[in-house]
């Protein structure tokens, strides 16, 4: 745990106070209630302000960790037989601004995502402000029946993003929120323009990996085939081994591959 805390970094209390004062000035609030979220987040310190703003505070340490993750992911992409397509951020503000802009783009497509408000700097910290969704659960927190009902919607959402020439780059059950029966996509990462075709196949493999532990291989492939062709699923298959080595994915790779081969034979 101490190592994890060291790697993640920590925002010192004086810096938190500076961010809080800046938020109070920007949103004309004499008093604010700040609540820190107990989230296993390596790339920011998340907090909720007055139950209507979701704020991420990003440090230089978070940027360094993101760069390390990016290097590891690109090595995984090479192992899958393609060039690396993940891109790093140079500064905390750049990380915040990217997520703001990515959220705007997916909302413009009609995909549900928290409303993006702004990104700004406080000293050497990056600060991202989004709408807070007060009542949500992640996809992984739902019962299997609810996930099975929503699974086709997840692939339809991904199809919308991909048809617009975009890619998410970090699709996990934790990055799909459910509020009022609707899916919301968060935390898109940065992928290169010329690597987006491979990144979209990787997205699809990640979606398969996220759903398989929740509803099983057969229902997962059924849901995927509602929006993607068999050839597209076969293109995603080569990324399953790469996804399997990530510590934030735990799924039955053999079961998924077997089901894919059975359906596409």
Residue frames as qw, qx, qy, qz and C-alpha x, y, z in Angstrom:
[[0.000, 0.884, 0.467, 0.000, 0.00, 0.00, 0.00],
 [0.302, -0.780, 0.105, 0.538, 2.85, 2.42, 0.82],
 [0.377, -0.119, 0.610, 0.687, 4.41, 1.73, -2.59],
 [0.189, 0.624, 0.682, 0.331, 1.07, 2.29, -4.31],
 [0.129, -0.927, -0.263, 0.234, 0.66, 5.60, -2.50],
 [0.380, -0.566, 0.336, 0.650, 4.18, 6.62, -3.49],
 [0.331, 0.138, 0.695, 0.624, 3.63, 5.79, -7.14],
 [0.082, 0.766, 0.618, 0.158, 0.23, 7.44, -7.28],
 [0.197, 0.309, -0.087, 0.926, 1.48, 10.61, -5.67],
 [0.243, -0.652, -0.643, 0.319, -0.37, 12.75, -3.19],
 [0.091, 0.721, 0.169, 0.665, -1.74, 16.26, -3.38],
 [0.322, -0.082, -0.542, 0.772, -0.52, 18.24, -0.38],
 [0.069, -0.713, -0.648, 0.259, -3.18, 19.95, 1.67],
 [0.062, -0.604, 0.018, 0.794, -1.98, 23.52, 0.84],
 [0.023, 0.092, -0.679, -0.728, -2.40, 22.67, -2.86],
 [0.075, -0.505, -0.853, -0.108, -5.89, 21.31, -2.23],
 [0.087, -0.718, -0.401, 0.562, -6.74, 24.56, -0.48],
 [0.036, -0.409, 0.344, 0.844, -5.44, 26.55, -3.47],
 [0.070, -0.188, -0.828, -0.523, -7.60, 24.53, -5.83],
 [0.112, -0.628, -0.749, 0.178, -10.63, 24.95, -3.56],
 [0.063, -0.646, -0.141, 0.748, -10.13, 28.74, -3.42],
 [0.019, 0.207, -0.576, -0.791, -9.83, 28.86, -7.22],
 [0.097, -0.383, -0.878, -0.272, -13.04, 26.86, -7.60],
 [0.103, -0.684, -0.561, 0.454, -14.85, 29.14, -5.14],
 [0.017, -0.530, 0.141, 0.836, -13.75, 32.20, -7.14],
 [0.046, 0.051, -0.741, -0.668, -14.65, 30.68, -10.50],
 [0.255, -0.427, -0.819, -0.285, -18.10, 29.53, -9.43],
 [0.209, -0.472, 0.071, -0.854, -18.85, 32.45, -7.10],
 [0.741, -0.428, -0.508, -0.095, -19.37, 30.30, -4.02],
 [0.240, -0.767, 0.352, -0.480, -18.87, 31.75, -0.56],
 [0.572, -0.378, 0.692, -0.226, -18.85, 28.29, 0.97],
 [0.681, 0.318, -0.579, -0.317, -18.13, 24.91, -0.55],
 [0.808, -0.316, 0.460, -0.190, -18.40, 21.34, 0.62],
 [0.444, 0.569, -0.671, -0.170, -15.59, 19.18, -0.72],
 [0.873, -0.212, 0.390, -0.202, -15.76, 15.41, -0.49],
 [0.089, 0.548, -0.789, -0.263, -12.89, 13.19, -1.56],
 [0.906, 0.114, -0.166, -0.372, -13.80, 9.97, -3.33],
 [0.600, -0.423, 0.680, 0.009, -12.43, 6.67, -2.12],
 [0.825, 0.538, -0.036, -0.168, -11.37, 5.66, -5.62],
 [0.777, -0.265, 0.411, 0.397, -8.48, 3.44, -6.70],
 [0.511, 0.851, 0.097, 0.079, -7.28, 6.09, -9.12],
 [0.750, -0.207, 0.138, 0.613, -3.61, 6.28, -10.13],
 [0.419, 0.367, 0.326, 0.764, -3.94, 9.30, -12.41],
 [0.121, -0.569, -0.066, -0.811, -5.65, 11.98, -10.34],
 [0.039, -0.184, -0.745, 0.640, -7.16, 12.89, -6.98],
 [0.199, -0.465, -0.614, -0.606, -10.94, 12.90, -7.52],
 [0.030, -0.269, -0.617, 0.739, -13.33, 14.93, -5.40],
 [0.031, -0.660, -0.669, -0.340, -16.92, 16.13, -5.40],
 [0.089, -0.026, -0.218, 0.972, -17.78, 19.79, -4.80],
 [0.400, 0.150, 0.255, -0.867, -21.25, 20.64, -3.47],
 [0.539, 0.234, 0.800, -0.119, -22.67, 17.45, -5.02],
 [0.598, 0.734, 0.230, -0.226, -22.78, 19.05, -8.46],
 [0.378, 0.807, -0.447, -0.073, -19.16, 19.26, -9.63],
 [0.960, -0.133, 0.120, 0.214, -16.79, 16.36, -10.17],
 [0.106, 0.928, -0.358, -0.004, -13.21, 17.59, -9.96],
 [0.944, 0.008, -0.040, 0.327, -9.97, 15.80, -10.78],
 [0.155, -0.924, 0.335, 0.102, -6.71, 17.25, -9.49],
 [0.927, 0.294, -0.037, 0.231, -3.73, 16.02, -11.53],
 [0.427, -0.809, 0.311, 0.257, -0.13, 16.27, -10.34],
 [0.321, 0.698, -0.611, -0.193, 3.21, 15.90, -12.09],
 [0.314, -0.253, 0.907, -0.123, 3.49, 12.51, -10.41],
 [0.687, 0.392, 0.520, -0.321, 0.20, 11.49, -12.02],
 [0.548, 0.751, -0.235, -0.285, 1.60, 12.58, -15.38],
 [0.020, 0.564, -0.825, -0.040, 4.70, 10.46, -14.82],
 [0.513, 0.025, 0.829, -0.221, 2.60, 7.43, -13.90],
 [0.690, 0.596, 0.218, -0.349, 0.51, 7.97, -17.04],
 [0.365, 0.728, -0.540, -0.212, 3.72, 8.00, -19.10],
 [0.208, -0.332, 0.917, -0.078, 4.81, 4.70, -17.51],
 [0.637, 0.309, 0.632, -0.316, 1.39, 3.17, -18.20],
 [0.588, 0.718, -0.093, -0.361, 1.58, 4.43, -21.79],
 [0.140, 0.602, -0.773, -0.140, 4.97, 2.79, -22.32],
 [0.371, -0.076, 0.908, -0.178, 3.67, -0.52, -20.97],
 [0.650, 0.501, 0.430, -0.377, 0.55, -0.38, -23.10],
 [0.490, 0.731, -0.349, -0.323, 2.55, 0.33, -26.23],
 [0.062, -0.412, 0.908, 0.037, 4.79, -2.65, -25.48],
 [0.525, 0.209, 0.775, -0.283, 1.61, -4.71, -25.23],
 [0.613, 0.673, 0.066, -0.409, 0.44, -3.34, -28.57],
 [0.246, 0.636, -0.694, -0.231, 3.76, -4.38, -30.14],
 [0.291, -0.160, 0.936, -0.119, 3.25, -7.87, -28.71],
 [0.604, 0.454, 0.562, -0.336, -0.09, -8.00, -30.52],
 [0.582, 0.223, 0.579, 0.526, 1.67, -7.33, -33.82],
 [0.206, 0.866, 0.318, 0.327, 0.89, -3.66, -34.27],
 [0.340, 0.394, -0.241, 0.819, 2.64, -0.38, -33.61],
 [0.210, -0.407, -0.608, 0.648, 2.11, 1.46, -30.36],
 [0.004, 0.600, 0.473, 0.645, -0.86, 3.81, -30.55],
 [0.429, -0.798, -0.382, 0.182, -1.12, 5.23, -27.03],
 [0.347, 0.620, -0.107, 0.695, 0.21, 8.75, -26.53],
 [0.486, -0.383, -0.503, 0.603, 1.50, 10.35, -23.35],
 [0.059, -0.952, -0.213, -0.213, 0.77, 13.77, -21.88],
 [0.521, 0.398, -0.316, 0.686, 3.57, 16.17, -21.08],
 [0.031, -0.244, 0.411, -0.878, 1.92, 18.17, -18.29],
 [0.096, 0.343, 0.829, -0.432, -0.93, 17.83, -15.77],
 [0.359, 0.503, 0.127, -0.776, -2.88, 20.55, -17.56],
 [0.351, 0.301, -0.685, -0.563, -2.52, 18.72, -20.87],
 [0.093, -0.139, -0.983, 0.076, -3.99, 15.60, -19.25],
 [0.193, 0.480, 0.584, -0.625, -6.93, 17.60, -17.91],
 [0.348, 0.499, -0.191, -0.770, -7.53, 19.39, -21.20],
 [0.222, 0.146, -0.878, -0.398, -7.43, 16.13, -23.18],
 [0.006, 0.318, 0.926, -0.205, -10.11, 14.53, -21.04],
 [0.250, 0.549, 0.298, -0.740, -12.26, 17.66, -21.29],
 [0.346, 0.447, -0.446, -0.694, -12.00, 17.69, -25.09],
 [0.154, 0.025, -0.968, -0.195, -12.52, 13.93, -25.41],
 [0.129, 0.421, 0.784, -0.438, -15.67, 14.18, -23.29],
 [0.324, 0.552, 0.026, -0.768, -16.95, 17.01, -25.47],
 [0.268, 0.302, -0.726, -0.556, -16.37, 14.99, -28.63],
 [0.079, -0.170, -0.982, -0.026, -18.26, 11.92, -27.46],
 [0.196, 0.526, 0.573, -0.598, -21.17, 14.05, -26.25],
 [0.299, 0.486, -0.276, -0.773, -21.33, 15.71, -29.67],
 [0.233, 0.101, -0.893, -0.371, -21.87, 12.23, -31.10],
 [0.696, -0.308, -0.217, -0.611, -24.89, 11.73, -28.85],
 [0.682, -0.057, -0.682, 0.257, -23.03, 9.40, -26.48],
 [0.542, -0.810, -0.152, -0.165, -23.82, 9.87, -22.81],
 [0.627, 0.100, -0.373, 0.677, -20.97, 11.36, -20.79],
 [0.299, -0.708, -0.379, 0.515, -20.82, 13.80, -17.87],
 [0.287, 0.933, 0.149, 0.156, -21.11, 17.40, -19.05],
 [0.671, 0.035, -0.106, 0.733, -17.59, 18.83, -19.51],
 [0.158, -0.943, -0.249, 0.156, -17.21, 22.21, -17.81],
 [0.241, 0.918, -0.297, 0.106, -13.58, 23.34, -17.92],
 [0.879, -0.114, -0.130, 0.444, -9.91, 22.53, -17.43],
 [0.054, 0.942, -0.165, 0.287, -7.43, 24.94, -15.90],
 [0.669, 0.196, -0.493, 0.521, -4.12, 25.19, -14.06],
 [0.480, -0.863, 0.041, -0.151, -3.40, 26.00, -10.45],
 [0.378, -0.697, 0.587, 0.163, 0.36, 26.32, -10.18],
 [0.159, 0.382, -0.847, -0.333, 1.74, 23.10, -11.65],
 [0.388, 0.197, 0.861, -0.264, -1.51, 21.19, -11.07],
 [0.234, -0.120, -0.624, -0.736, -4.05, 20.36, -13.77],
 [0.318, 0.222, 0.663, -0.641, -7.69, 20.65, -12.74],
 [0.190, -0.179, -0.761, -0.594, -10.60, 19.10, -14.63],
 [0.352, 0.166, 0.516, -0.764, -14.20, 20.00, -13.82],
 [0.241, -0.157, -0.821, -0.493, -17.10, 17.85, -15.00],
 [0.653, -0.345, -0.108, -0.665, -20.74, 17.40, -14.11],
 [0.140, -0.218, 0.902, -0.346, -21.17, 15.11, -11.11],
 [0.628, -0.180, -0.594, -0.469, -23.58, 12.21, -11.55],
 [0.377, -0.472, 0.523, -0.601, -24.91, 11.77, -8.01],
 [0.790, -0.069, 0.522, -0.316, -26.52, 8.37, -8.40],
 [0.673, 0.516, -0.477, -0.231, -24.56, 5.97, -10.52],
 [0.811, -0.337, 0.474, 0.061, -23.00, 2.55, -10.41],
 [0.076, 0.536, -0.716, -0.440, -20.25, 1.16, -12.57],
 [0.757, 0.180, -0.459, -0.429, -21.11, -1.62, -14.99],
 [0.475, 0.191, -0.831, 0.217, -19.20, -4.06, -12.81],
 [0.160, -0.067, 0.660, -0.731, -21.39, -3.29, -9.80],
 [0.679, 0.057, -0.089, -0.727, -24.62, -4.41, -11.48],
 [0.719, -0.057, 0.673, -0.165, -26.16, -7.86, -11.28],
 [0.319, -0.100, 0.789, 0.515, -25.63, -10.13, -14.32],
 [0.309, 0.631, 0.708, 0.071, -29.19, -9.70, -15.58],
 [0.075, 0.927, 0.107, -0.350, -28.86, -5.91, -15.68],
 [0.231, -0.567, 0.568, 0.549, -25.48, -6.16, -17.42],
 [0.390, 0.192, 0.833, 0.341, -26.91, -8.55, -20.01],
 [0.263, 0.822, 0.498, -0.086, -29.68, -6.04, -20.81],
 [0.007, -0.935, 0.112, 0.338, -27.17, -3.21, -21.21],
 [0.617, -0.276, 0.560, 0.479, -24.47, -5.15, -23.07],
 [0.510, 0.535, 0.518, 0.430, -25.85, -4.46, -26.58],
 [0.011, 0.990, 0.135, 0.030, -26.06, -0.76, -25.67],
 [0.501, -0.687, 0.345, 0.399, -22.38, -0.78, -24.73],
 [0.563, 0.022, 0.609, 0.559, -21.36, -2.14, -28.13],
 [0.289, 0.797, 0.456, 0.272, -23.76, 0.24, -29.90],
 [0.218, -0.956, 0.042, 0.192, -22.12, 3.13, -28.02],
 [0.546, -0.443, 0.510, 0.496, -18.67, 1.90, -29.00],
 [0.525, 0.419, 0.606, 0.426, -19.84, 1.55, -32.62],
 [0.114, 0.960, 0.249, 0.056, -20.96, 5.21, -32.60],
 [0.359, -0.823, 0.298, 0.323, -17.57, 6.32, -31.32],
 [0.582, -0.172, 0.638, 0.475, -15.71, 4.17, -33.83],
 [0.464, 0.633, 0.547, 0.293, -17.84, 5.21, -36.81],
 [0.019, 0.998, 0.047, -0.044, -16.88, 8.81, -36.02],
 [0.637, 0.590, -0.321, 0.379, -13.22, 7.86, -36.41],
 [0.260, -0.714, 0.454, -0.465, -12.49, 7.98, -32.67],
 [0.714, -0.051, -0.683, 0.147, -11.33, 5.44, -30.11],
 [0.595, -0.775, -0.053, -0.208, -11.69, 5.27, -26.34],
 [0.437, 0.601, -0.574, 0.345, -8.41, 3.53, -25.53],
 [0.045, 0.229, -0.798, 0.556, -9.15, 2.46, -21.95],
 [0.678, -0.253, -0.259, -0.639, -12.51, 0.71, -21.90],
 [0.214, 0.034, -0.904, 0.369, -13.10, -1.13, -18.61],
 [0.331, -0.607, -0.716, -0.097, -16.18, -1.89, -16.53],
 [0.353, -0.564, -0.351, 0.659, -15.07, 0.89, -14.16],
 [0.085, -0.231, 0.230, 0.942, -15.15, 3.40, -17.02],
 [0.277, -0.346, -0.647, -0.621, -18.76, 2.65, -17.92],
 [0.148, 0.077, 0.589, -0.791, -21.24, 4.25, -15.52],
 [0.185, -0.462, -0.790, -0.357, -24.96, 3.50, -15.30],
 [0.074, 0.215, 0.417, -0.880, -27.32, 6.25, -14.15],
 [0.562, 0.364, 0.241, -0.703, -31.11, 6.12, -14.57],
 [0.822, 0.265, 0.503, -0.032, -30.71, 3.03, -16.74],
 [0.563, 0.820, -0.098, 0.026, -28.42, 4.85, -19.21],
 [0.850, -0.078, 0.030, 0.521, -24.77, 4.14, -19.98],
 [0.033, 0.986, -0.157, -0.045, -22.20, 6.91, -19.53],
 [0.871, 0.214, -0.093, 0.433, -18.65, 6.57, -20.86],
 [0.259, -0.951, 0.163, 0.042, -15.77, 8.23, -19.02],
 [0.541, -0.636, 0.486, 0.257, -11.95, 8.41, -18.94],
 [0.821, 0.553, 0.054, 0.130, -11.04, 8.15, -22.61],
 [0.595, -0.525, 0.292, 0.535, -7.27, 8.05, -23.06],
 [0.256, 0.803, -0.267, -0.467, -5.13, 9.49, -25.83],
 [0.783, 0.092, 0.548, 0.280, -4.39, 7.51, -29.01],
 [0.175, -0.384, 0.435, 0.795, -2.53, 8.58, -32.13],
 [0.576, 0.495, -0.044, -0.649, -4.33, 9.54, -35.33],
 [0.520, 0.436, -0.662, -0.319, -2.53, 6.95, -37.46],
 [0.109, 0.128, -0.965, 0.203, -3.06, 4.20, -34.88],
 [0.522, -0.011, 0.317, -0.792, -6.80, 4.55, -34.46],
 [0.775, 0.111, -0.466, -0.412, -7.75, 1.52, -36.56],
 [0.542, 0.080, -0.783, 0.294, -5.72, -0.70, -34.24],
 [0.093, -0.095, 0.554, -0.822, -6.99, 1.23, -31.23],
 [0.672, -0.033, -0.054, -0.737, -10.58, 0.53, -32.24],
 [0.778, 0.044, -0.620, -0.090, -9.84, -3.21, -32.43],
 [0.313, 0.111, -0.708, 0.623, -8.24, -2.91, -29.01],
 [0.405, -0.125, 0.241, -0.873, -11.38, -1.12, -27.73],
 [0.808, -0.030, -0.328, -0.490, -13.49, -4.01, -28.93],
 [0.655, 0.076, -0.708, 0.253, -11.20, -6.56, -27.27],
 [0.049, 0.143, -0.570, 0.808, -11.37, -4.52, -24.04],
 [0.604, -0.112, 0.033, -0.788, -15.17, -4.46, -24.17],
 [0.823, 0.001, -0.536, -0.187, -15.27, -8.24, -24.64],
 [0.495, 0.111, -0.690, 0.516, -12.88, -8.65, -21.71],
 [0.192, -0.184, 0.388, -0.882, -14.93, -6.33, -19.50],
 [0.713, -0.082, -0.071, -0.692, -18.20, -8.15, -20.14],
 [0.668, 0.116, -0.729, -0.091, -17.13, -11.80, -20.14],
 [0.213, 0.026, -0.814, 0.540, -16.70, -12.08, -16.33],
 [0.337, 0.078, 0.345, -0.873, -20.11, -10.45, -15.85],
 [0.752, 0.259, 0.108, -0.596, -22.33, -12.34, -18.33],
 [0.785, -0.027, 0.605, 0.130, -20.18, -15.12, -19.80],
 [0.247, -0.275, 0.612, 0.699, -18.54, -15.60, -23.19],
 [0.215, 0.425, 0.813, 0.335, -21.66, -16.58, -25.13],
 [0.023, 0.879, 0.454, -0.147, -23.79, -13.59, -24.13],
 [0.249, -0.694, 0.205, 0.644, -20.81, -11.29, -24.59],
 [0.244, -0.072, 0.702, 0.665, -20.30, -12.41, -28.19],
 [0.139, 0.652, 0.732, 0.138, -24.05, -12.18, -28.84],
 [0.076, -0.892, -0.227, 0.383, -24.04, -8.56, -27.68],
 [0.270, -0.523, 0.426, 0.686, -20.94, -7.72, -29.71],
 [0.265, 0.175, 0.790, 0.524, -22.41, -9.20, -32.89],
 [0.145, 0.796, 0.568, -0.149, -25.38, -6.85, -32.56],
 [0.073, 0.950, -0.045, -0.301, -23.07, -3.96, -33.60],
 [0.069, -0.682, 0.653, 0.324, -19.92, -5.54, -35.04],
 [0.831, 0.344, -0.341, -0.272, -19.26, -8.05, -37.79],
 [0.964, -0.213, 0.085, 0.134, -17.54, -11.39, -37.31],
 [0.693, 0.458, -0.102, 0.547, -14.51, -10.04, -39.17],
 [0.066, -0.778, 0.224, -0.583, -14.26, -7.12, -36.76],
 [0.790, -0.547, 0.196, -0.197, -14.40, -9.47, -33.80],
 [0.941, 0.087, 0.018, 0.327, -11.62, -11.56, -35.34],
 [0.396, 0.665, -0.177, 0.609, -9.52, -8.41, -35.74],
 [0.407, -0.735, 0.249, -0.482, -10.06, -7.71, -32.04],
 [0.968, -0.229, -0.103, -0.005, -9.13, -11.26, -31.07],
 [0.725, 0.335, -0.294, 0.525, -5.40, -10.62, -31.48],
 [0.014, -0.606, 0.314, -0.731, -5.55, -8.03, -28.70],
 [0.785, -0.507, -0.201, -0.294, -7.11, -10.34, -26.11],
 [0.833, -0.116, -0.309, 0.444, -3.76, -11.65, -24.87],
 [0.266, 0.371, -0.173, 0.873, -2.55, -8.07, -24.48],
 [0.471, -0.563, -0.055, -0.677, -5.67, -7.11, -22.53],
 [0.874, -0.333, -0.352, -0.029, -5.28, -10.23, -20.37],
 [0.662, 0.023, -0.375, 0.648, -1.93, -9.08, -18.96],
 [0.093, -0.549, 0.095, -0.825, -3.41, -5.84, -17.67],
 [0.144, -0.063, -0.825, 0.543, -4.02, -6.01, -13.91],
 [0.363, 0.197, 0.313, -0.855, -7.39, -4.24, -14.26],
 [0.738, 0.169, -0.346, -0.554, -8.86, -6.97, -16.49],
 [0.277, -0.213, 0.920, -0.177, -9.62, -10.49, -15.27],
 [0.756, 0.297, 0.002, -0.583, -11.54, -12.59, -17.77],
 [0.797, -0.018, 0.600, 0.067, -11.69, -16.00, -19.37],
 [0.161, 0.625, -0.488, -0.587, -9.53, -15.52, -22.45],
 [0.106, -0.082, 0.956, 0.261, -9.76, -19.14, -23.56],
 [0.297, 0.523, 0.756, -0.259, -13.56, -19.08, -23.26],
 [0.290, 0.767, 0.039, -0.571, -13.83, -15.89, -25.29],
 [0.091, 0.499, -0.699, -0.503, -11.49, -17.15, -28.00],
 [0.197, 0.112, 0.971, 0.078, -13.30, -20.46, -28.16],
 [0.333, 0.656, 0.570, -0.366, -16.68, -18.75, -28.50],
 [0.217, 0.732, -0.247, -0.597, -15.30, -16.41, -31.15],
 [0.014, -0.309, 0.862, 0.403, -13.89, -19.29, -33.18],
 [0.270, 0.332, 0.898, -0.098, -17.16, -21.19, -32.92],
 [0.313, 0.751, 0.377, -0.442, -19.20, -18.19, -34.12],
 [0.247, 0.790, -0.302, -0.472, -16.85, -17.19, -36.94],
 [0.476, -0.183, 0.816, 0.272, -15.93, -20.63, -38.28]]
